Amino acid sequence: MSSFVIEGGHTLHGEITPQGAKNEALQVISAVLLTSQPVTITNIPEIRDVKNLIAMLQLMGVNITRHEKGSYTFIADTIDTDYIYSDDFIKRSATLRGSVLLVGPLLARFGKAYFPKPGGDKIGRRKVDTHIQGFINLGAQYTYEHSKRAYLLTLPEGSKLKGCYMLLDEASVTGTANIIMAATFASGETSIYNAACEPYVQQLCKMLVQMGCKIDGIGSNLLKIYGFTSAPRGAEHRILPDMIEVGSFIGMAALTRSALTIKDVSYENLGIIPESFRRLGIKLEQHGDDIYIPSQDSYVIDTALDGSIMTIADAPWPGLTPDLLSVMLVVATQCRGTVLIHQKMFESRLFFVDDLIEMGAQIILCDPHRAVVIGHDHKFTLKANKMSSPDIRAGIAMLLAAMSAKGTSIIGNIEQIDRGYEDIDQRLNFLGASITRID
């Protein structure tokens, strides 16, 4: 298990460019299985989760060429169907949350797929019901194999997926993406209502349109997918910048009271993220497609219009992504004022605040979903601590807290951070941070 040793208290300066979006990468890379033609994808983040997914595709028989850092061509013309039903495939899938996105393309193209219980972050229950019900709606059948701890999805012999209308029980991003990919091989029209409409789902849809699938309603919560009428074509696709990295860097600038420029952020795809940080008192300036965060001595948290304590909560797009609440919580510890952080989706994601409380943060954990943060206004510096990262987003929040703390902190289990942030120690050290990786 690797660790970060962080010497806190350094002011940062300069420019940083966000990596490609992890959540989009997992979707569009999985979608290459839908066609036997070449698909070239650029701006791929070379992080642990994405590398593991690419390795799985290679084991499945996909021909993969790496042209340069972040640029790959995938040709899925010959797939080893024996491997995708093997114990090794199931074992690898169970350790990688993003592997759930392989199920839709495999079911569509081969009529059969395993769906292991997903691994990934330890942030509470992560249902797969939305995915499975969507496949059932399209005509698939499922059984649960206890020996493999996996669902087996199949099509009745001699049948194919059939388009239909469905209303999702939740606007699941991966669920929506998975059902969209399966629906590209369904006959007729598939309507998905209450679909997730995040930019990354929009990007997936745009790539599928390139491949020859007609999709109406891109960017809305009502999608209509018309299955391929001819063999799917190849495509060329560029992944968006990662909005979670952009938000993390905004929070980092505030915690360290540094002036930073975040380059090439695709501002129009950030949604409510910039405004959410402004509610914590952080000044942001848009310079073209860049964000400049000036240095501030104090950050004053807004109140509600009636003067009551402000609540920052996650919500389906275009609401605030839950992946940034951990960062915003840490930032609030050094702002002036009080804020309620409400994490609605996952019941274990706020438990890392115990480590922040040990560092001197004033936080009241009301229940597994809500925490009240009373900011120090930088009048009290957080103390160094020894911590362990439970998941990607808590890990980056701990790292930002340690960078602002007095003394030297240690964060263990940083493999979790590596799953979502590429070479984060090297990139932050280039700005003036002091982070040492201990393998």
N, C-alpha and C positions, 0 to 999 in steps of 0.2 A: 504494500500500500504506500502510495507516495504522499508527500506533504508539501505545503508551502510555508516558508518562514518569511514573515512580513515585518519589516521595520516601518512603523507608522510615522505619521507626521510630516511627510514630504509633500511639498507643493508641486503640482504637475503643470506642464505647459506644452504647447505644440498642437499637432493635428493627429487625428486617428480616424481610420476608415473602417466601418463595420463590415463584418464578413457576410457572405451570403446567408440567406435565411435557412436555419435548420429545418423548421417545420415544412417549408415549401420543398426543400431538397428531398426529404423523405417521401413526399407525395409524388413529385415528378420523376424521381428515379424509379420508384415502383411502377409508374405508368409505362416505362419502356417495355415491360413484359407484354403489352397489348399489341405490339407490332413486331414483325420480323425485319423491318427496315431500320436503317441506322437512325439513332436519335442522339444529337449532340447537345450537351448541357454545359453551360459555363457559369462561373461564379459559385461553384459548389464549395461549401465550407468543408475543409478536410479535418473534421472533428470525429471523435470516437464513434458516435452513433451512426454517422453517415458512412464512415469507413467500414463499419461492421455490416451495414446493409449492402454496400458494394461487394464486400467479400461473399456475402450470401448469394448475390446474383451470379458471381463467378462460379461458385460451387453448383449452381443450378444450370450452368452451361452458357450463360450470357458472355459473349465476346466483348471485352471492355478494353478500350485504348485510352490511356492518359496522355493527352497532348502536352499539357503543362499544368502547373498548379491550378486546381479548380476547374479544369476543362477536360471533359471526358466524352467519348462516343461509345454508345451501347448498341449492340446488335443481338437481339434475342431471337435469332432464327432457328436455333437448335436448343431445346430445353430438355434436360434430363428429368423426365417425369418420375422416374424411380426415386431420385434424390428428394424431390419436393414432398414425398410421402414417407421419407426416412426418419429414423429416430434422431439423427444428427440435425436435420433440418428443424425438427420440432424443438430440440434442445436449444439451438441457436435462436430460434424465434422467441422462445420463452424468456430469453434474457434481454431482448431488444424490443422496446415498446413500438418503435416504428415499423417492425415487421408485420404488424396488423394490416398495413397498407398493401402488402403483397397478396392478401386474400382476394380482394375484388378482381384484380387482373387475372389471377390464376383460375378463379372460379369461372370468369368470363371466357377465357381462352381454352381451358382444358376441362371444364365441367366438374372440377373437384379441387378442394383445398383444405388443408388443416389450419385450424385457428387456435393455437395454444393460448393459455392464459398469459396475458402480457406481463413483461417485466418492466424495468426502467426505474423511475423515481419512487421512493417510499414516501408518498404524500397522501395516502389513503386509498380507498376503493376506486378503481377505474373500470367502470362497466363496459362490457362489449355488447350489451343488449341491442343498442341502436344499430350497430353493424349487422348483427345476425338477423334482426327483424327485417332490415332492408333487403337482405339477400333472400329471405323467405318470401317477402312481397314479390320479388322478381321470379320466384319459382323454385328456389333451392330448398333442399331438405337438410336437416342437421341431426346428428347424434353426438352425444358426449362420450368420449372414450376415457374412462377413469384411469386406465393404465398409463396413458400418455398425457393425461391432464389437458386434453385438447378436444375441441369441437371438430368434427368431420363434416364438411359441407359438400353436398353432391347435387347433381341434377338427375332427375328420373331418367332412366335409360331411354335414349331416342328423343329426348326433349331438349329445349334450349331456354335461355332466360327470356322472359316476356315482359315488355314494358307495362307499367301500371301507374296509378296515382298513389302516393304515400305521404302521410303526415308524420314527420319524425317526432319522437317524444322529447327530444332535446336537440338543440342546434349544435351537435357534435361536429367539430372540424374534421377529425379523422374519419368519423362515421360518414359524414357527407362525402368526403373525398373517396372513400372506399366504395360507397354505393354508386357514385358517379362513374367510377371506372368500370364497375360491373355492368352498369346500364349501357355503356357504349356498345356492348355485344348483344343487348336485348332487342328483340323484334318490336317494332312500333315505338310509341312515345312513352317515356318515363317522366312523371312529374314529381318533384321532390319539394314539399312545402315545409317550412321551418328549417330550411337548409342553412348551414353556416355560410356566411358571405365574406369571410376574411379575405384580404388581398391574396393570400397564398392559395385559397380555393379558387379564386378568380384566375390566378396564374395557371393552375392545373387545367382549368377549363379552356383557357386560351391555347395551351399546348395541345390538348385533345382536338380542338377545332383545327389546328394546323395538320393534325393527323387524319382529318377527314370526317370528324364527328360534328354534327350540328347541335349546338347548345344555345338555348334562348334563356334570357333572364340572368346572364352573368353579372354578379355584383348585387343581386337581390336575394331574398330568402325563398323565392319560388323559381326553381330551375326546371327546364324542360329539355330532356336529352333524347335525341333521335339516334338510334343505334347505327353503327357503320353500315352503309349499303354496299361497300366494296372493301377490299383488303385495306387495313389501316396503313397510312403512309408514314414515312419518317418525319422528323421535325428538328428544328434548331430552337433552343430555348435558353434564356438567361434568367437566373434566379435573382429575386429582389434582395436588397440589403436587409439584414435581420433587425426588425424593429425592437426586439428585446435587447440586442446589443446597444442600439441607439439609446434606449431608455436607461440601460445600465451605465453608459458613459455620461449621460446627463446627471444621474445620481452621483456618480463618482466625482464629477467636477464640483458639485455642491458640497459633498462631504469633506473634500480636501480644500475647499475654498479656492479653487483653481480656475484660471481662464483657459478654456479648451475650444477647439474647433472640431466638429464631427463632420467628416466629408461624405458627400454622395449618399445622402440618407433616403432618397426617394420620398421627399417630404409629403407629397400628396397621398402616400400610402401609410402614413403614420397615424392617421385618424385623430383620436382624442388624446394621444400620448403627450404631445407638447403642452396642451392646455392643462392636463392633469398635473404635470410638474410645476406649471405656473401657479396652480392652486396651493402648492407648498412654498410659494414665494421665490421660486427660481426664475430668474430672467433668462429668456431665450431670444436670440435674434436669428431670423432666417436670412441667409445670404445666398440667394440662388437655391441650389439644392444642398447647401451646407447649413449646419446649425452652429452658431457661436454662443458659448455660455461665458459671460463675463464673470470675473471674480467678485464676490460679494462678502461683506463682513457679517451680514445677518440675513436670514431667510424667514419671512413672517408668513405663517400658515393662514390662509383665508378662513373666514367663518361663513356659516350659512347666512342667507339674507336676513333672517330674524336674529342673528347674533349667536346662534347656538353652535355647538361643536360640529365641524365639518366631517362628513363621512366620505371616504374613498373606497369604492367597492368595484369588484370585477363584474363584467356583464358581457354577453355575446356581442360580437362586432355589429355596429361600430362603437360599442361600449369599450371599457378598458380591459385589456387582456389580463387574465389572472397571473400570467408569468412575470408581470412587473410589480406585483404587490409587495413581494419580499424586499425588492430594492427600495420602493417608496417608503416602506416601513422604516428601514434603516436610515434613509435620508431624514425622515421626520424626527428621529431622535436628536438631531442637531439643529433643527429649525426652532423658531420661537412660536409657541402656541401648542394647541392640542388637536389631535385628529383621531378619528375612529377608523381603523383599517378593517374592512369586512371582506374576508375571503370566503365566497359562497360555495365554490366548486369542490374544494378538497379539504377534508377534515383534519389532515395532519400537517398541512403546509406551514402553519404558524408556530409549531412547537420549537422551532429553532430560536425563538425569542428568549428562551431560557439562557442561551449563551450570551445574548445581548444584555440581558439583565445583569449577568455576572460581570459584564464589562462596564456596568454603571448606567445603562440606559434605564429610563423611567417608562416602563411598559406594564400595563395591566392586561393580562390575558383573560378575557371575559369568559371565553369558551373556545372550543377548537376552531371556530370560524371568525372570532372578533377579538381585536386587540386595541386598546386605547394607548396612544403614545403621547407623552408629555415631553416636548422638546427642550433641550438644554440651551439652545441658542448659542452653541459653541462656547458657553461660559464654563462648562465642565467637559473635559476631554474624556472620551471613552478610554478604558484601561485595556492593556493587552490581555489576550486570553488564549487558551489552548482549546481548539474546537475540532469537530469532525463534520464534514459536509453530508447531510442526509439526502440531498437532491441537487439538481443543477442550479435552480434559482435561489435556494437558501445558501448554496455554496458561494455564488457570486455576491450575495448580500453580505455574507460573513467576510469575504475578501475586501469589500468596500469598507466595512466597519473597521477591519484591522488596519487598512491604509490610513484611516483617520485617527486611529487610537494612539495613545502614548505608550511607547515601548515596543517589544517584539512579540508578535503573535504567531501561533502555529495552527494551521488548518490541515487536518488529515482527511483521508479519503477523497483527495482532489480528482480522482478518476471521474467522480460525478461532475465536477466542473468541466473537465476535459470533454465530456460528452456533448457540451453545448457551446464551449468557447474555445476557439482555435488559438493556440500559442499565447494565451492570455497573459502569462507572466512576462514573456518577451515584449509583447506589444505595450504593456503598461510600464515596464522598465524603460522603454524608449522615451516615455513621457516624463520620466523622473521618479517613478516609483522604485521601491527597493523590495523585490520579491525574489526569493531563492527557492528553486525546486529541489527537493530531496527525494530521490528515488529509493 
